[in-house]
Amino acid sequence: MKEKLFYSDTFHLTPGDFDQYLRLKPYSIFNLFQEVASQASTINLDRELQDRSWRLLRTKYIILKQPGLSEKVFVETRPLPAHKSEFRREFIISSTDHNVLVKGSSIWCIDDVAEELLSRDEILNDEDQDLNQEIVNLKPDVQFPIFKHQVRASDLDFFLHLNVARYGEIIFDAMNLQKNEFIKQIQINFLNPVGVGEVISISKANFENKYFLIGTVPDKIVFRAFVKTNYD
């Protein structure tokens, strides 16, 4: 694996990065994370790594401050100490005057060990064990989904799976929050990839400002997610 210990880049936010209330979209945040991660870390294409790729197991972020429309931002990333077969990475989005806007992190693995890791209580061996356990135990009534999304060609990455940033868009649409309630924090656990034509049904349960969502297709769970809003 070829790894840069620290990588940063500057991005110019556009109106398309913001929702109708001028708040940064989950899709935009995850897309920025994905962009710097792909630049910072690549798999060395030697014989033992041929036909293998990165697979994202979990990603999360917390918003500390909203950026302004058309603002330039710095996006930084660095790897955290690996845990067995898990490769961890943190992200920071900051303003040009060095105020931190968003903090995030992710867990990756090489795809051939993903199933083994996912079967181990969906990555519970870290600082978020209690939260992850709540996500794992979430069993909303999948017979009554609040939202459905059919995967289209424009949703796909180059592995022909739903692009990870698109999950943020789907969750945002499923939440359908009012103007005075907005997303402060998201965590997504990725369980099974989906391809074009598949329909994801999203169900939701919430306790005050803490929302738990589950996305399913027939016979399998696609993702589990936790969303926290500004409501107390």
N, C-alpha and C positions, 0 to 999 in steps of 0.2 A: 504494500500500500504506500502510495506517495502522499505525504501529508505536509501541509504548511501549518506551522504552529499558530500563526495568527494571520488573519486576512481581513481587510476592510475595503469598502468601496463607497462611493458617493452616488446617490440616486436622487433624481428630481421627481418628486411626487406630482402626479397629474390629477385632474378632476375625477378620472375614472377610478382612482384609488380610494375615493371617499363615498360614503353613502349619502342618502338624501338629506341627512342632518349634518353633513360635513364632518363625519367621524371616519377614521381610517377603517376600512373593511378588513374582516378576518382574512379574506382571500389575499389582499394586498400584503398583509404582514407575513403570511405563510409563503407567499411568492418571493418576497425579499429574502426570507430565510433560505429558501430553496436555491435562489440565485447565488448567494455567497457561499453556501455549503458546496455547491457543485464546482465553484471556482477554487475553493480551498482544499478539497479532497477528491482525489480520483483513484480508481483501482489500477494498479500496475498490471498491464495486460501480458503477464508472463503465462507460462503454460498452466500453472496450478490455479490461476484465476480466470482462465478463459471460460466463457459461457456462464459467468456468475456476475452478480450485480449487487448494489446496495439495496436494502429494503428498509423503509422507515417503519419503526414499531410504535413510536410515540412522539408527539410533539406538543408543546404548550407555550403559552406566553401570558404575560400580564402587562396591561397598559398602565403606565404611570402618568403620562401626560399626552394629550392629543397634539399632533403637529398641525401646522397651518396649511391651508390650501396652497398648492404649488410650491411648497417649501422644499429645500434640499435637505437630505438626511444622510448621516453616516450609518452604515450597517457593518457591524463587526462580528466576527466569529472566531472561536478557538476551540480545540478539542479538550475535553475533560478526560481524566484518567479512565481508561477502558476497564470494564468489569467483565471478565471472562470473554465471551464472544460479543458483548455489547460495546458499541462505540458511541460515546456521548459527546455532545457538542452544545456550546452555549452561544447565544446571540444577544446583541445589544443594538437597538436602533436609537440614535441620538441626534439632536439638532446640531446645526452648525456652530452654535455657541456652547456645545458639549453638555447640554441638559439631556439626561436619559429619558427617552420617551417610552420605550418598550424593552422588556427583558424576556428572553425565551430560552428554551433548551429542547433537545431532541435526543432520541435513542435510535441507533441504526444497527444493522447487522448485515452480514453477507447472506444472500437469500437462501442458501442451502441449509442454514441453521435456524431460519426464522420460525419454522413450525415447532421445533423443540423449545425455543425460547417462549413462544406464545402459549404453549401448553403448560408452562410453569407459572400459573396464576397471573398471566398477562403482565409480566415485568413488575413484580412487587418488591424487589429487593433494593429499594432506594428511599430517599427522604420523603417520598409521597406515598408511603405504604397505606396509610389510612384512607387517603383519597382514592388511590387505585382500587382498594378493596371495595369501597362504595360503588365505583364504576363497574367492577366485575360483578357485584351482587345485584346490580340494577336489572330488573325484569319488568319493565313497563308492559302494558297489554299490547302486544304486537298485532292484535286483531283490529285495533282502532288507531292506525297511524295518523299523525297530525299533518304529515307532509310526505309527498312522494317525488322522487327525481329519477327520470330516465336518463341513463348515461348516453351521451351523444359523442360523435366523433371529435367535436371540439373540446371535450372534457379529457381526452386521453393524453398520456405521456408517451414517450418513445418505446415503452414496454407494452403499449396497448392496454394499459390499466388506467383507471380514473386517477388523474393527476392529484397529488396530495394537497395542493393549494385549493383545488375545487371543493374539498371537504369543508373548508372554511366557508365557502359560498353557500353550500347546501345547508350547513348549520345556521348560518345567518338568515337564510330564507325561511327555514323551519321555525326559528325563534319568533320572527315577525313582531318585534318589540315596538312599543309606542315611543314617541319622541323623547319622553322624559325618562325612559329606561334604556340603558345602553350596556354593551358588553365590556367588561373590564378584564376578564380572564377566560381562557379556553385551554382545555387539555383534550387531546384526541388519542385514543388507543386504536391502532389499525390492526384488524384481525384477519380479514380476507380481502384480496384484491377483487375488483369487479371490472367488467369490460363493457363495450358498447352494446346497447340494447337492453341491458339489465336494469330493472327498476328497483331502486332503493326505497324502502318504506321506513320513515323515521317516526319513532314514538318518543314521548317526553314525560318526565315526572319532575316536579320541582318542590322545593321546600324554601319558601320565601324567595330570596334572590339566588338560590343555588339550583341550577337546572341539570338534569341528567338525561342524556339522549342516547338512543340506540338505533343504529341503522341496519336493516336486514334485507336480504333477498331470500327467495325460497330456499329453505334448508340450511342457511348459514347466516351468521352475524358478520356484518362488514366492518362496523366500528362501534365503539362506545365513546361517549364524550361527556365532559363536565364543562359547564358554562356558569360563570358568576357575573352578575350584573351590578350596577351601582346601587341598587336598592338594598337597604339594611333590614 
